Amino acid sequence: MKQYFVYILRCSDNSYYTGVTNDIEVRLAQHQSGKFPESYTYKRRPVELVFFYVFNDIIQAIVFEKQVKGWSRKKKEAIINDNWDQLKELSVCQNKSHSDNVDSKNQKGFDSAQPDTENK
């Protein structure tokens, strides 16, 4: 059965690159050698493989790769450090204006269920 790998590389500028491949050794060698000058990692070599996850289905691998690419640095570092349980905590909105982070007793806000009576 064919295997597919979603992987994360740490680049020389300390950024992360996420990709998917069916041959992780060959793909890592391609990144290291600079085989593709137009690629993200070309000017950020050397790179270090810091995470990979194995899939038997390419569709699942691609979905996971796209998901990880959209994650924050902290979420990527959580899985790199095998702290999968931390993902839920890191997914909570930290924006001060988010409804879960507003003290409703001391905050005047918009309540769409209330009629506009000031201008009538």
Buried (B, 14 or more C-beta within 10 A) or exposed (E): EEBBBBBBBBBEEEEBBBBBBEEBEEBBEBBBEEEEEEBBBBEBBEBEBBBBBEBEEEEEBBBBBEEBBEBEEEBBBBBEEEEEEBEEEBEEEEEEEEEEEEEEEEEEEEEEEEEEEEEE
